[in-house]
Amino acid sequence: MRRAAGCLVAISVCLPAYAAGPVNEAYVRSLAAPGKTVLIMEYYDGQGNVPERKGYASASGFKAITATDFQVDANLTVRLFGIEPCQGDMVNRKEDFAGSCDAYARQGLATLLQSPRVIYCRTFVSETGAQVQDATCYGYYNYPGSLDTVDMFEEQLVSVGSHRIAKRPDGTPARADLKEAEDIGRRGYGMWADPRIAGQ
């Protein structure tokens, strides 16, 4: 499920995930630093170049502040692009959850943010300087002897059903690249365990 495809459409409709083709997983792993969670923001132009890169490090990690946003510092919040929680309330008996869609999605994001060694985010140069920046992010998770993986946050969240693909104002999916992940979630995971959600 760790894929990112190239994008040839205009920046206005192009996804941050597609800004520069597939992620170089060896590069993401190389960013890790002992005892810290490292976060890298890469800003892409329309030709796939990176005119700007910013780095952050935290001994305590980064925290979810909404269902789609996490705080980097006082001046930067990252918003995962093109995904959203369901609306209203939901029930997932298998996970013993009953409550708001927002709370369930925020819990899903908080779980993803608990243990990555590196968070690598891509966005466009047009986001530079904004307090809230839309981005696509990847986490590098390493548990020696059991797990060594680089996974897209949005893909993971949609596939477990904590989030779904958001829709543009014209009703089309904001993230066509996540359709396969959402199809997995719709098999009864997360929000999709509640039949009311399918009707939204």
N, C-alpha and C positions, 0 to 999 in steps of 0.2 A: 504493500500500500504506500510505499515511499516513492512517489512520483511527482514530477512537475514537468509540464510540457511547455514548448515554445509558444509564443504569442505574436501574431503579426498584425493584429488590429490596432487601431489608434489608441493612444494613451488614455483618452477619455473613457474608453470602454474596456481597457485592458486591466487584467488583474495583477496586483503586486506579486503574486506567486509566479507569474509568467515573465517577470521583468527581465530575467536573464537565463531562461532555460533551466535545466536540471540542477539541483543543488549538489555541490561538491562535498560529499560527506567527509572525506579526509580533511578538507579545509575546516569544516565545522568542528571536527574532533580536535584539530590542532589548536583551537582557541581556548581549550579548557585550562583552568588555573587551579592549583591545589587550594582547597578550603574556601573557594568562592564560586558563586554562580556568575558567569560572565554573560553579558548581553551585548550583542552587536547589532546595530542598525545600519543597513546598507541602503543608500539612496541611488536609484537607477534613473538614467535618462532614457529617452525614447529609442536609443540605439543599443541599450543593454550595457552601457558603461556605468561605472560607479564613481561619480565625481566627488562623492562625500561618504564618509563612514564614521560612525561614532561608537565608542565603546563604553560600557558601564560594568561595574563589578559590585557584588554585594555578598557579604558574609552570611546574610540571613535570607537571601533569595528575594523574589519579587511576588507581590500579593495581588490576587484578583480583587477588583473593587466593584465590578459589575459582572454580568453574565458574559460579556465579551471584552472587557477592558482590564488591563493590569497596570499598576503604577510602577514606573521606572525610577523617577525622582520627582521633586516638587515641580519641575517644568515639563515633564513628559509622561504621558499616558499612551500606551499602545492599545489600539482597538483591532481585534481580529476581523479581517475584512470578509464580508459576504456571508456571515452566519449569524443566527439569532436563536433565542429560546422560543419555545412555543408560547401561546398566549393563555393567560388565566392560570388555572390549577391543573394538576395532574396527579395520577396515582400509579405507582409501580410497586405491586405487592411483593415481587421477588426481592426487591431491594429495600423493602419496608419503608418506602418513601410516599408521603402524601403531603402536598404543599404546592407552592407556586412554581410555575415553569421557570421563572427567573431564578429562584433559589436553587432549583435543581441544576440549571445550567451553570450558575456561579460555582456551585460545588464541583461540577465537572472540570471547570477551568482551574479552580484552586488545586484539585488533585494533580493535574498536569504540571502545575507550577511548583509542586513540592520538591522534586528531586532532579531536574535537569542540571547537568554540569554547564551546558551552554544553551542559551536561547539566541537563535540567529533569525533576524527579521529582515525582510525585504519590503521596500516601499519606493515610491517615486520621489524625485527631487522636489516636486510640488508640495510635498508634505513637510519639507524642512522648516523648522522653526515653529510649526503648529504645536499647541499644547497637547492635543489629542491627534495621534497619527494612525491612519488606517494602514495596516501591514499584514503580510502573511508571515507566520513565524514557525520555526522548527526547533525542536528540543533534542539535545544530545543526552541520552540516558546511558549510564554505564554502571553496571553492577558486576564486578569481576567474577568471572566463571559462570554467569547466567545471562547477562543482557548487555549488548553493546549496539545501540541503534540510534538513528537520526530519524525522527518522525515529524510530519507536519501537524501542528496543533489543530488546525481546522479540520483536517481529515480525520484525526483521531476523535475529536469531539463529536463530529457528525456520525461517524461509524458506530459509536456507542450510544447514540440517541440522546445525548445531553443537549445538543443543538441541532438545528436543521439549516438548510440553505435558505438564505434570505432572498426575497424577490425584489426586483427593480420596480420602479413605478409603473412600468408597462406590463408587469406580471411575469416577465421572464426571469429565470434563475440568475442570481448575481454571481454564482460560482458553478458553471457547468462542469468544471473539473472535479467537483465533489459529488457528482451524481452517483457514482459507484459506491462511495462511502455512505451516502444517505440510503441507498438501496439496502445496504447491510443493516443499518440502524432500523429501517422500516420492517425488518423481520421480527420485531417484537422487543427490541432493546430500548432502554431508557424511556423517553417520552412516548415511544410508539407502543409500549406495553398498555397504554391507556387508549382504548378505541376511540374516545372522543377527539383525540388529537389528530387522527387521520382525516377527520372531517373539516379541519381548519383550512 
